[in-house]
Structures are given as structure tokens and as C-alpha cells.
Amino acid sequence: MLTLQNISYTHPNKDLLFSDINLTVNNHEKTALIGNNGVGKSTLLKIIAGEFQPSNGQINVEVEPYYVPQIFGQFNHLSIAQALQIEDKLNALKEILDGNTSEENFNLLNDDWTIEDRCNEALNHWKLNDLDLSQKMEALSGGQKTKVFLAGISIHQPELILLDEPSNHLDIASRQLLYDFVQTTKSALIVVSHDRKLLNLLNSVCELSKHGIKVYGGNYDFYKEQKQIENNALSQDIQSKEKALRKAKEKERETLERQQKLDSRGKGKQEKSGVARIMMNTLRNNAENSTSKLKSVHAEKIGGLSQDLQELRSSLPDIDKMKFGFDNSALHKGKVLFTATDINFGYGNKPLWENGLTFQITSGERIALKGKNGSGKTTLINLILGNLEQQSGTIYRADNKSVYIDQDYSLLDNTLKVYEQAQQFNTLALQEHEIKIRLNRFLFTKDDWEKPCIALSGGERMRLLLCCLTINSKSPDIIIFDESTSMLDPQGKASINAQIRKLHEEKNITILSITHDMEEVAQSENVIVLENGEIAMQGTPMDIFKQEDKLAKMQLDIPFALKISKELKKRGIFKENVCRLDEVVEKLCRLK
């Protein structure tokens, strides 16, 4: 079905992304494509989909792939039907049914008489039955956009499906629909994801790295077990090489010291014996040559060991070193930033919420906004920012500096390179080396500075945008994250969340996060849950998590850390429950 042979890809700036990629996917196979952010997973999917051309190598695709991307901003100007590439067929069917039986219409329809029925069934299946195919994509939430393209699978019925982080913006109910589909489909799948539950539904794992692709014949849990064995072996190899290097350096030092003593002793004897000056020079030259040869032998050995050690260390996972450099917020803690009283908004004549929303945001808060796809979370954010005007109710907005990091990272300019993008935020006229130091803090080395932004992965875009914010002249008073960390790998997500926590606690910056991740919800001080057109729940994370029955009806779960905490409390180890993993670890460390 699909064969990749010696595929390489080089960015327009001539930087090599990957090379010598070999991969075969047969009929009905379900394959996970994993790797660190920036290694080229999305690029490889785009090559298979035909959106990018490889620099070298051969690709053989026997069927037309169906590609679900991770970023949808490029479709905002299109209608749903246009984005799904079914508008012409639907129009042709309508024309034929209306009596226009031209040859052009029949050619466009291509005997696909069930296209309209499949559209309706697919949209209903993904709970999008309230959408019109003529509706613009820009009016949809990130989760709705994802579900539109997932619905397109049932419409087009492809034999090969490429999914790039498909669960990122989905609520729990929609994720379950995705899991069910992955389990039951007969189509071949290649899935890029950080969703462990999704990855475990696939029967093979392909790890993409700068060294190529390595295939593991099992699901993600099997891969992790094998990877742990490999990492243990790698650590042992590193320790062995380090030991050998130390011994080689010690041997070099001892040998040279012994040679120098012998040379010194021989020189003294020669001077006492009255050897001629010309003979003395010859003997000295021989001694120096001998010493030089010894140094060369040892240097070669040490150099070889050092090179081996460097290569082994490069195989270890990157140590995350992202650091923010914000100043404190200029606003005092507790200042009212936003007040909404019975507000509502609608697209067309239909209001988003059955009842008007009433809530308040104060400076220094950390708020999590949660709700199903299409519940109006992104619309609410735009009302808070003043990008939309409410259709009813009243809103108060205090003067503040806000930053909105949306799902498409629209603050980045795809026409610029990484360093150029960073300079766009340089309102303080920082020196070149200071900009590059900040880029390095966010894992952009000199090899990345000339990389075009359009070539960055979702995780890399997030890192670059956060880096750019640290370059800006003034710290924001409020940062709004709209599912912004969903494209980061687990290591990167953990680091970003830790830094966000510092921004909130140490810099008094207000944080508002739209998220489906209950672990992120647990990091907040206040939680707002939208359900059935109203604020269904509001309070501290623990207030929300105590209502397990209500959460279950809303298809929401409590964080893993709280589950651990509750179990430890049952056993008398903990006196009270906590909902953050760092709190669990801290309590365990305090136990005697």
C-alpha cells in the first residue's frame, strides 16, 4: 500500500530535517509515528499526503491518502464543504435533482449518489448535526474543526488515513468516538500523537529520529518497555565509555610522566659522560619524537573514546531547559479585570448559551475553562479579549495587556525564519547575542535560527511563541492559552506547565487556560465548566473533583494524581486528598 525508500527532506534554508527514511505500511495496518517535537513527524505525513515533496528518495502510494492535519488555520476562509473537498459533488447532485442533467454535472458527481446521505450520517456521528456545510470554518472551535475532518473519513471512505494529533482539541466524548473508530476501521492508519490511550490501540510503533525510523512490533506500552531496556543499555554503555575514557587519560598521564623522567635521567647521564653536542642533539630529537608518538597514540585513543561518548550522549532525550524571563505584572493582585453579567452571543439567530453567563476574572488568578467541543469556550475568550461584542448582557473590561495564544499560533508569521520572528518581538532593542541566548533557552540552537516558521511542528511553534513573549518589552497582565500545550510532547508539556505555574505564582500574571487535560485543570485556582449552554460547575479544582457523579455524567474524569491520593488516604498513608502530582510527590517525600 505504502512504501518509502531512502526518503530525505531538506528545509528551504538547506537544513536537513531527516534522511534515509524507509517505511512500509500494508493494508489494514495501524501504525503509530512517534518522536520528539521538531523531528519531522508532521513533515513526513505531509510528504505521504503529497503536500510536500521529498528532497531525495522514492515514495510509492497505491491509494489516495486522507490527511487530517493538526493545525486548521489555513482552512478558515473556506466553508465546511470546501474544506472537505465535497462542494462540487454536492452542487452537481443538487443541479441534477433540480433537472440540470448536463454532462459536466454527471462527471462531477461521478456516480456518487450517496454523497449527501454520507455527509449527514458522518456529521451526526461526530455530534456536528447543528452545523451547515456552507458554514465557514473560522466560526468553528478547534475541536469542531478536528471533528469536521474526522467526519470526512466516513464521507471519502479512504483506504489509507493519516492522522496528525487527532485527539488534541477533542473533549472526552469525542475522544471516545475517535478511539472506537481506530479500533473498528479496516483502513490502514498512520497516527502521530502524544495520546497514550490512542497509541495503545495501534499494533506497531515507528520512532522517528535524526538517525532514521526504528520499528517496534507492538503497541505503545510494548514500545516503552523496549525503550526502557534500550535506555538502560545506553546508560551502561555511557558509563563504560566514561570509565574507559578516564582510564585512557590516566594511562596517558602516567606514560608521559614516566617518559619525561626517563628522558631527564638519560640527559643527565649523557652530560656526565661527555657525549658530543651533535650526538646530544640527535638523542634529544629521538626522545622528543618518541614522546610525540606516545602523545599521538594516546590522543587518538582518547579522541575516539570521546567521539563515541558524544554520540552515545546525543542519543539520550534532550534535557528541557526552557526558562521565562518575565517581569512582575504591573497590576495588583485582586484587581477586577473582567466582569460578565448575563452575556450571550450567537452565530445566526441561535444563541450559544441557553442562559446568559455571569462570572468575574481578577488579577493574579489562574483559571481553567473546560467544556465540550462547541460549548462556546473560544467564543467566550474572544468576548473577554474584546474581539467580539456580546449580543446581550453587559461586560466590564479593565485596561490590561493581554496575550492570546490560540490553537493556530496566529501570532507567528509563517513567512519569517525563527530568528527573524524573534526579532519581531524585540521592542527593547536587545543585542543579537541576547536574542540567541533566549532562543537557546527554548531549545532553538544555531541550527534552527534560519529555519522557516512554516516548517516548524506544533510543539516547536508553541516553544517559539513563548520564547518571543519573553523577548517583548513588557510582561503581559494576562495570558490566555487556548489548548496551546496539546501539541507538546510529555516532556515539553511538563516543562511548560511548570513554567506557567511560576509565571502565576512568582510574577502575579493572570493565567486563563482552555484545556481538556484534567492534570492542567488541577493546576488552576478556579475552574469554569460549560455544559448544556450554561456554567454547570464553578469553583476550586477540589470543589469540582469532589462532584464525581456529576463529572461522570458529563463524561469527565478526575486527575490521575487525585486517584493516587485517594487510594493512599484509604490506606492511612495520607490524611487528606490532593489533586496535583507534585503535591503527591511532596507528601510522599515527607513520609518517615
N, C-alpha and C positions, 0 to 999 in steps of 0.2 A: 504493500500500500504506500509506504513512505520510506525512502532511503536517502540518507545524507552521506556523502563521501568527501572527506577532507575539506569540509566547509570552513572558510575563514571569513572574517568580517573586519574591515578597517574603517574607522570613522572618517568623515570628510577631511578632518585635520591630520590624516595619515596615522593616527594612533591605532594600533592593533587591539581589538577587543578580545577576540578569541581566534584560534586556528586549529586545523586538523580535527574537526568535529565529525565523528562518524556515528550514525544512529540509524536503526531500522525499527519501524513500527509496523506490525502486521495487523490484519483485520481483527477487529473486536478487542485489541489490546488496550489496556488502560494504564497510562504511564504518567508518573509524576516527574516534573522537571524542577529540580531544586538547586539552590546555590545562594551565596551571599548577594546582597543588593549591589548592583552595578557590574555583575559578572557577565551579563548579556542574555539572561533568560528571555526577556520580552523581545529583544532584538532577534533571537533565534526563532521565536514564534512568528514574528513578522516576516522573516525570511521564508519560513514554511508557508505562510499565508500568501506570499507573493508581493507583500508591501515593500520589502527591502530586497535588494539583490546582493548575493554574497560576493565578496572580493575574489574568492577562489573556490574551487570545488564544484561538485555536481549534486544537484537535488532532483530526485525523481518522485513526483506525487501523482499517483494514479487516479485520484479523485480530487474534486474541488473542496478544499478545507473550508470550514465555517469558523470564523475567528471572533471571539468575544474579548475585546481589549480591556485593560484596567483603567484607562482614562478616556472620558467621553466628551471632553470639551469641544473636540473637532466636529461633533455632530450637532451642536446646539442650534445652528441655523437651519437644520433640516427638520422635516416632520418625522413622526414615528415611521410612517410608511416609506419615506425616502431613506431613512437611516437603515431600515431593514431591506432596502432594495426590492420592494414589492409594489411600489406605487404604479409603475407602468402596467403590471399584470392586473391590478385591481381596477385601474381605469379602463383597460381593454375589456375586462369582464363586464363592467358596467355599460360600456358602449355597446357591446354585443347584446346584452339583455335589453337595452333600450332600442334595439333594432338596427344599429350600425354594424353590419356584418362585413366590414371591409377586410381585405386580406391582411393588412397591417395589424389590425386588432387580433386576428386569429394567430398571427405569427408571434405577437407579443404575449398572448395568453399561453401559447404552446401546449394546448390541451390540458392545462392545469385548472380544471373546472372546480376543484375543491379548495382553491386558494383562500377564498373568503371564509369558508367554514373553518379551515385550519387556523386562520388568524384569530377568529372569535374564540375557538377552543383553547388556543395557546395563551391568549391574554387572560381568559377566565382561570386557567390553571395556575397562572402566576399572580392571581389576585389583582389584575390590571383591567378588569371589566369596566371600570369607570372612565377609562381613557379612550380618546378618539384617535384613530390612526392619522388624522390630519393635524393633530396637536403637535406643537413644536417641542423638540427635545429639551430646550432650555428651560421649559416650565416644570420639568420633572426633577425629583430628588435623585441623588446618586444611586440609591437603592432601586428606584423605579427604572432608571436608565439601564442598570445591570439586568433587571428582570425583563426589560424590553428585548435585549439581545439574547437572553436565555430563552425567551418565548420564540425568538427567531429560529431556534434549533428545531422546534416542532413544525414550524412553517416550512423551512427549507429541507428538512429531513436529510442532513448530510451524513456521509459515512465516516468522515474524519472531522473531529471537533477540537479546536484549540481554545483553551480557557486560561485567561491571564488574570489571576487573583479574583476569581468569580464571586467569592464569599465576602469580599472586603466590606461592601456597603449594605449587605443584606441583614435584616433582622432575623431573629431566631426561627420564626415560622418559615421564612423564605429560604433560610439555610437548610432547613429540613427538606424542603421541596427539592433543593439542589442535590442534597445527599441521596434522596430517593431516586432522582434521575440518574445520577452517576452509577448507582448500584444496578439499575434495571436496563440501562441503554445497551444496545448491541453495537453502537457506533464505536469506533476507535477514539480514544481520548488522549490528549497531551495536556496536562494541567500544571500550571505554575501557581503555587500557593504557599502560604505560611500556615494554613489552617490544618492542624494535625488530624482532626477528625476526618476531613475531606481526603487528605493524603493517605490515610489508612484504608480508604475504600478502593485504592488503586493497587494493581498487582505487581508493579515494578517501579523502581525509583532510579532516575538518571541524575547524577550530580554533575552539574556544570561548573568548571573551574578554569583558571588560566591554563591548566595542564590538559584540558580536553573534557570529555564526558566519560564518567565511570558508571556502569550499570550494575544495580543491585537487584537480584531476582526475588523481590518480596515487597511487602508494604512498608510504610514509613517506620513503624516500630522495629521491623526487621533491620531496616537501614540504620537506625540509631544504635541498635545492638552491635552491628558490624562496624559502624563508625567508631564506637567506643573502644572496640578491640583494636582498630587501626590506630586510634589516638594514643592508646596505651603503648602500643608497639612503637609509635613515633616518639613518644616521650622517652622510652627506653633507649631508642637509637640516639636521641639527642644527648641523653645522659652519658651514653657510651662514647659518643664522639667528643663530648666535653672532657671526659676523663682522659681519652687518648690525646686530645689537644694539650691538656695540662701536662701530661707525661712527656710529650714531644718537646714542649717548651722547656721543661725541667731538664730533659736529656740534652737539649741544645746548650743550655746554660752550663751544665756540668762538663760537657765535652769541650766547649770553648775555654772554660776556666782551666781545665787540665792541659789543653794545648798551649795556652798562654804561659802556664808555669813551665812546661817543657821547653818552650821557645826561650823563655827568660833564663832558665838554667843552662841551656845549650849555648846561649850567647855569652854567659859568664865564663864558661869553660873555654870557649874559643878565644876570648880576650886574654885569658891567663896563659893559654898555650902558645900565644904569639902567632896565630894564623894570619896570613897576608890579607890586606884590605880587600883585594879583588875577590878572594875566596870568601871573606866575611860577607860581602855583598851578595854573592851567589847563594850562600847558605841562608841569608836573611830573606832573599827573594823566594827561595824554596819553601821556607817556613810560612811566609805570608800567603803563598799560593795554596799551601796545604790548609791553612786556616780558612782561606776564602772558599776552598772547595767544601770544607766542613760546613761553613755557614750556608753555602748554596744548597747542599743536601738537606740540611735541617729546615731551611726556609721553604724549600719545595714541599717537604713533608707537611710542615705547619700550614702552608698555603692551601694544600689540598684538603687537609682536615677542616680548615676554616671555611673553605668553599662548601664542603659537604654539610657542615653545621649550618651555614647560612641558608642553604637550600632546604634543609630539614625544618628550620625555624619558619621559613616562608610558607610552609605547608600548614602551620598552626593557624587557627582562627585569629583574625585581627582583634587586637585589644581596643575596645571602644574608648575613645578619648575625647568625645565631644564635650565642649565647655561653652557656656554662655557668658557673655561679659556685660550684661545689662546693668545700668544704674538702678537705684530705687525709684519706684513710681513717685511722681510728684504729688499724687493725691493722698490725703489722709485716710486711714482705714475707717470704713464705715460710711463714707460719703455716698449718697444715693446717686447712682449713675443712670439708672433706667427704671421707670415705673410704667407698667401697663395696666389699664383698667378697662375690662370688658372689651378687649380689642378683637377684631376679626378681619379676615381677608379671604378673598375668593378668586378663583380663575373662572371667568364667565359669570354665570348667575348663581353658582353653587358656593356657599361659604365653606372654608376649610374646617372650621370647628363648629360643632353644634351649639356650644355656649362660648361666649366671649372669654378670653384668657385674662387672668389678673395675677400679676406677680411683680417682684421688685429685685433689682440687682444692685448690690452695694460694693464699693471699692474694697479690694482685698479678699473677696470671696473666691472660692473655687467651686464651680457649678458644673454638674453633668446633666445634659439634656438627652433623654432617651425616649424612644418611641418606635413604632413600626414604620416600615417604608411607606412614604406617602402621608404620614401623620402631620406634616407641616413643619418639621424641625428646621429645615433650611430656609423656608419662608419666614419663620419666626426670627431667625438670625438676621435676615435682611431687613426686617422691621426694626430690630434692635439697632442695626447699623444706620438706619435711615435711608437705605437703598429702595425701600418700598414704603408707601404710605398706607396706614390702616384704612379700611373701608368703614369701620365703625369703632366706637370706643375712643379712649384718649391715651396719649403717650407723652411721657416726660423724658427728655434726654439731656443729661448734663454734658458740658463741654469736656471732652476727653480725647486722647489719642488712642485709637483702636487699630488693631491689625487682624484681618480676617484671612485665615489660611484655608482656602476652600479645597474641595475634592479634586479639582483640576489644576491646582497650583498656578492659578492665573496671574499671580504677582510676578512670575518668571516670564522672561521674554525668550521664546524659542529661537529667535534669530541671533542671539548672543552666545558667546562662549562663556565658560564658567568664570574665568577671571573678569571678563567684561561685565558679566551680570553682577558680580560682587562690587565692581566699581560703580555701578548704577546706584547703589545704596550708600556710597561713600560721601555723605554730606559733610563730614568733618575734615575732608581732605587728608585722610590718613596716608602715610607713606606706603609705597609698594610693598615693602617687606612686612609691614603691619597687616596689610590685607592678606598676604600669603600665609602669615602666621595663623590668622583666623581660619583660613581655608583648611590649613593642616589640622587644626583642632577639630574640624568636622570631616576629617578623613579624606580631604581632597589634596593629594600630593601634587608635585610639579608635573607629573604625567597626566594629570586631569585638568590643569588650568586652561589648556587650549581646546578641551573637549566641548563640542556644541551642546547647549542645553537640551535641544530636541532629542539628543541621543541618550539622555540620562534616564535611568529607571525611575519608577515612582518613589522608591526609597531614597535614591540619590537626590531627586528633586526636593523632597522633604528636608534632607540634610542641608542642601544648598540654600533653601529659603530661610531656614533657621539661622544659618551662618550669616546671610545677608542682613537679617534683623539685628544681629549683634554688631554689624558694621555701621548701622544707621546712627544718626547723631543723638537721638533721644529715645529713651526707653518708652515702650507703649504703656498705657494705663491698663489696657485690657487686650488680651489675645484670645481670639476665638478659633478653635480647632474644629473643623468640620470633617470628621472621620480621617484626619490628616495622618495619623500614625498607623493606619491599617495596612499600608504598603511596606512597612518596615519589617525586616526580619526580626525574630525574637530578641536577639542581642541588641539590635539598634532600637527596638521599641522600648526595651527595659531601660536603656541609657537615656533616651529622650524623655520618658516618663519621670525618671529620677531628676533630670534637669528641670522639667516643668514644675515639679514639686518644689525645687529650690527657688525658682522664679517666684512662686507663690508665697512660700514661707519666708524667704530672705529679702526679696525685693518688693513685696507687697503688690505684685502685679495680679490683677484680676484675671482668672482663667475660666473660660466657658468652653466646654467640650461637648460636641455631639458625638456619641460613641455607642457602639453595640457591645463593647468589651466591658464585662462586669468588673474585671480587675481595675480598669481605669475608673469606672464608676466609684469603686471603693476608695480611690484616692481623693475624691471630692469631699467638700463640706456640706453641700446642698445638692439634692437630686430632684429634677423635674421629669416626670414620666407622662407623656402624652398617650392617650388611649381613647378610642371611640369619640374623637372630636372634642376632648376636654383634658384638663390636667387631672389625671386619675390618681396620682400619688405625688407627694412633695414632702421633703424632709431630709434629715441626715441619711447617709448610706445605711447606718444600722437601723434607723427607723423604717427604711424601705425594705431592708433584707429580713426584718422580723415578720413581715407580712408574706410568708412563704406561700400560703394558699392563694392569695391574690396574685402573686407573681406567677405561680404555676398556671393560673387561668389565662394570664397574659403571655404564656409561653416564655417566661423569663426564669433564669436560674440565679442562685446565689453564687458569689465568687468561690473559687476553689479554696482560698485561704480561710474563709469562714467555715467551710465544711470541715477542714482540718481542725480548726479551733474548737468547733462544737464537739468533735469526736474526742479531743484531748480534755475538754471540760467534763464529758461523760465519765472519763476515766480518772477524774480528780486531779489531773495534771495542771489544768488551767482553772482559775477561779471565775474568769469572765471571758466572753467571746470577743474576738477581734476580727476584722474583715480585710486587713491588709497583710500581704505576705511578709513584708518587712517587720510588722508588729509580731507576727507569729515567730519569726526567726529571733527577734529580740527577746521575747518571753522565754523561748527555749534556751537561749544563751544564759539567761539569768538563773535558770534552774541549777540547784546544787546537787 
